[in-house]
């Protein structure tokens, strides 16, 4: 951070949030809700199953009202939320009882409810124990190991771009959709800057994706060839820059406010003689190593490198570039990446602990629950021992959170397989901890 920006932040009263600021906020919600589920489970265990045959189940409403009175001394905001949370739990139980009491025995209904409450408590227990308050032995925590597990698949670290690219390429066979998803925020339009910082790496906008698609098509169909500046015995594929960018120049200038040169560099390309678009030398090495450029010896003895790649080839380079330079990732992309990590960890733990038919699943996926858990998980994930991104870029606007949560929820199909793998990994970690 520049000294000017630091002075501005101090002047405005903002300070960097510490681990000890964020973790208590995260734990407060969970430690407040978990007892509600435990108490509800105790109550259901002690109830006679025959009462489930009563038409209006009025006794459940009376129990809920009595439980709410016991929370009158709590902080008002939490008390109101816990009342809503408890009300949801009881409404879900009533709906389940009414729906199935004529189909299965009331004893089975009671057992189902008790089992699902137990699963829910276990999920909250894992979420409560996800990390250590003092960060001691942090490498053994669920938070650290889950961040590293997900990071290795969609946002790996490495000493060089080539190392990162190879890691992404290896995982792309199963998770390319997740890798592409992590770059394509739906809030790309917020990346507009009055004074653009060309060091900042934004998300891939629809226009940018279209440019990548055009580059890929032209390279594979009808490229020009020219001398490789660093290795003159080779010819590399080249495109005329204007043929790619001219149709978008107004959009690039106004909507993304980025120079063509910077766009090219983010996907491993460069402009030669202010005319041609060609791969950079480090990218050529990656392309050759993975047979995305095949060598053909010409009659004049020149070695021509002929392209045979797809959009995936360029997008993985963009992702590797963003991962390598994660300190320069835009605010929107920091929010999107950290949100995806938080959501994947959260949903992976739920997938591990909750059966698919758990009647309380909807509470965990409710927007109001997400707003209490995910923003803090986002910030915790960004600390230096974890993702190492600037957590000060994470937005605290309630409206923004709703916008991004809703969109991510609608995109969950892209990440379903990864969530399943995370759940399996959680079970593996649990076995290791218990041995």
N, C-alpha and C positions, 0 to 999 in steps of 0.2 A: 504494500500500500504506500502511495506517495505521502510525503510529509504534509502536503496541502490537504489531501483527503483525510489524513489522520486528525489534523487540526480541526477540520470541518466537523468530523464525527464527534470529537470532544466538545466542540462548541455547541453542537446540537443536543448534547446530553446523552448520546448513544454510547454504549460500551459493549465490548465483546462479551457475549454470554459464556459463562463457564459451565463445565460439567456439573458442578454443584448447584447451578441455577436451573438447568434443564431437567436433570434426572428427578428431582423432587416433584416437579410439575407433572411429569410423566407418571410417577408412582402414586401421586395423590388420587388420581382418578381410579386407578386399578385397586388400590388398597381401600377405597371407599365403596366400590361396587362389589368386590369379591365377598365381603360379609353378607351382603343382601342375598346372594345366591346360596351361600352356606346356610343362612337362617331359613331361607325358603325350602331348601332341601330337608332341613331338620323338621320343619312344620309338616311337609308332605309325608315324611316317614312316619310321623306320629298320628297322622289322620287315618281314620277308618276308610277303606276304599269304597264302602257302600254309599258314602255321601256323594260320590260322583254320579249317582243315579238321580239326585235331586234335580229338578227341571231347571232352576235358575242359578244353582250353585252359589246361592247368596252367602254361604259360609266363607267362601274364598274372598269375597269382597270385604266381609267384616274383618277377616284376618289381616288383609292388606291395609285396611284403615288403621287397625291397631298398631301395625308395624310402622306406619308412617308417623304416628304420634310419638314414637320413641326417638325419632330423628329431629325433633323440634329444636334441639340445642346446636345442631350442626350449622356450618357456614351456610348462609341463605342460598347462594348460587348452587352449591353442591346439594343442598337439601331439596331444592326444586328439581334438580336433575335426577336425584336418586328416587324421588317420588314418581317421576315419569318412567324411570327405568324399572322400578318395582311394579308399577301399573302395567307396563308392557309384559313383564314376566307373567303376571297373573292373568292377563287377557289371553296370552298365548296358551297357557295351561287350560283355561276355560274352553277356548276354541277347540283345542285338541281333545279334551274330554267329551264335549258335545258331539264332535265329529265321529268319534270312534266307540262311544259307550254302547252302541247297538251293534257293533261289529266284532269287538273283542271284549274279553272280560275286564271288569274294573280293576282287578288285581294286576293284569297285564298293563293297563293304562298307568296305574300308579308306578309300576316298575319302570316303564318307559320314561316317565317324567323324572323319577329319581336318577336314572342312568344319565339322562341328558343334562340334568343339573350338575351331576358329578363331572361329566365331561367339560362343561362350561367352567366349573371351578378350576379344574386342572389346566385348562387353557389360560385362564387368568393368572394362575400360579406361575406358569412358565413365562408369561409376559412380565410378571412382577420381578422374576428372577433373571431377566434377560441380560443384566449386566451388574457390575459391582459399583457401589457408590464411590469407592476410593480408587477405582480402576486397577487395583492390584490383581495380578494374574489375569489381566484382561484377555489374554489369548485363549483362555479356557472358557470364556463366557459365550452364551448363545449369540449375543449381539456381534461379537468379533467374528466368530466362526461363520455365522450366517452371511455377514457382509462380505467376507472373503470368498465364501462359496459362490455367491451371486456375482461378485466382482470378477471372478475368474472366468465367468461365462459371458458377461455382457459389457464389462468395463475394466479389463485387466490392467495391471501395472507391469512395467518392464523397463529395462535399462535403455532400450532403443525402440524406435518405431517398428523395426522389423520384428523384434521379439514380441511386441504387443500384437502386431498384425497376425503373426503365426498363431498366437494363442486364440485370437478371435476366429481365425479361419478354421482352426481345429474344432471349435465349438459350433461353428456356423452350420455344420451338417444337420444339427438337431435344433439349433436355437437362432437361426438367422432372423426370423420374424421378431424375436425378442430384441436382438441387437439393433435391428432397424427401428423398432418401436422406441428404443431408449433415446434416439436422436430426433424423433419427429414429434415434438410437442404440439399441442393444439393451440398453444399460446405464443406461437412464433411471431404474431403481429405485435406483441408487446416488446419485441427486441428492437424496435425503432429507437434510435438515439439521435438527439439533436446534434451532438458532436461525436460522430462514430469513432470508436476505439478499434483500430484495425488489428490489434493483438487479441481482441475478444473473439472467441469461437461461439457463434450462435447455433441454434438448432437448425435442422434442415426444414425449410419451408416448402410448400407445394411447388413454388417456382424453382427453388433450388433442386428439388427432386426431378422436375421436368428437364432442367439443364443437364443433370447427370444422365438421365435417360437418353437425351439427344447425343451427348458425348459418346456414350457407350455404343449407340446405334451407328454413328458415323465412323467410329474407330473400327468397328467390326465389318462394316460394309464398304466404305470407300475412303480410306485414309490417304493422305500424301505421305511421302517419306523424305527424310532429310538427315544430314550427318548428326550423329550423336556428339554433342560438343566435347564431352569428357573422353570419349572413345571413338576416334574418327574412323576406325575400321568398321564401325557399326552404323546402320541406318535405323532410325526409330520412327514410329508412326507419328504424324503431325496432322492437325486440323487447322483450318483457317479460323482464327479467333472470332472474327466478325460473324461468320456463319453460325456460330453457336450463340453468341451473346447479343447480337444486334436486335433481335426480336424482343429481348427482355430488358434492354438497357434502361428504359424509363422505369420499369418495375424495380429493377435492381437499385437504381439511383434513389427512387422515392420510397419504396416499401422496405428494402433491406439496407439501403445506404451503405453498400459495400462496393469496393473496387473489384473489377474483374480479376485483377491479379490475386487478390486475397481469396476470392472464391476458388480460383484455380489451385492455389497452394493448399487449400484445405482438403482437396481430393487428390493430392500428389502430383499436380501438373504445374507447368510454368509457361510463360509466354516468351517465345524466342523471336528476336528481331522485330518485336512489336506486331508480329503478324500471325505466327504459328503457336498452336497450343500443343505441347508435348509433355511426356512424363518426365518428372525430375529424376536425377540419377539414383537417389535412394529407392524411389518407387520402382524404377526399372529393375533394380536388383531383386526386389520383392516379387515383381511380376515374372521375371525369368525363373527365379527359384521355384515358383509354383506353377510354371508352365502356362501362365497367362499371356506371355509373349514367347512365341516359338521362333527358333532361329532358322533362317533360310539363306543359303549361300548363293549369291547372284553370279552371273557370268563374268562380271568385272571383278570378282573376288570379294566384293562387299558382303558383309553379313547383315542381312535385314531381319529386324525383329517384328514379327507379324502379330497383331493383337488377336486374342481369342478370350475375351472376358465378358462379364455381365455387370449390371448395376451393382450387384453385391461386391464386386471387386473394388469399386470406387467408394462405396458407402462404408465398407470395413476400414478403408484407409482414413476416411473422415472420422470414424469412431476411434481408431487407434490414435489419430492426431489429437482428438479431444481428450482422450484418456491420458496421453503423455503430457499434455499442457492443461491439466485439469484446474490449475490455479487461474487460468484465463478463460474459463467457460462462462458464458453469459448468465445473467441472473435467471432467465427463463429456463435455461438448460440445467442449471444447478437445482432449481425447484423440481423440474421434471425428473431428473435422475434420482435425486434423493427421495422423491415421492414414490417412484417405482421401487426403489430398494426397501423403503418402509413398508409399502403395500405387500411386496413379495414376502418379506419376513413375517408380517402379520398374518397374511393369508396362508402361508406355509405352516405356521404354528397352529392355526385353526384347522387346517386340513389334517394335520397330524393328530390333534386332540379331539376334534369333533367328528362324529359319524355324519355321513352325508345327509341323513334324515333327522339330524338334531333339530328339535323344534325351536331352539333358541338361537339358531344360526343368524336369523334376520336381525337380532339385536346387535350382534357383533359387526354386522355389515351396515348397520344404520349410519346415516350421515353424522348424527350427533355423537355417536360413539367414535367414529373415525376422527372427528374434529378434536376429540380429547386425547387420542393416542397417536395418530400418524404424524402431526406436526412436530411433536417432541422426538419421535423416532427418526424423523428426517434430520433434525439437528444433531442428535446423538450419532447418527451414521456419518456425519460430515467431519467429525473430529479427526485430528492428525493420525491417530493409530488406526483409523478406519478408512473412509473414502478420501480424506484429506482435501475436501473442498471448502469453499468459504461459506460457512453457515450463516454469516451476516447477510448473505444474499437471499436467504429464505424469507418469503413474504409472510407477514402475520395478519394480512387482511382476511377477515372472515369471508367476504364475498369471493376473494380469489381462491381461498381454500375450497369453497363449495364448487366453484367452477372446475377446478382441477380434479377434485375428488369424483365429481359426477362423470367427468370424461374418462378418467382412469377406470372407473367401474364399468363403463360401457365397452372398454377395450380389453377386459379381463381374459377373453378367449385367446388372445395372442399369447398370454402368459400362463395358460392353464397347465401345460406340460411342465413348465419350470416350477410352478407351485407344487405340483405332485412330487417333483424331484427334491424340492426343499423339505417337504414333509418326510420323505424317506431319509434324507440327511439328518433331520431333527431326531428321528427315531434312532439312527446310528449314534449320534452324539449322546443321547440319553443312555444308551447301553454302555458306552464308554465311560460315562460319569458314574454309573452304578457298579462297574466292575472293580 
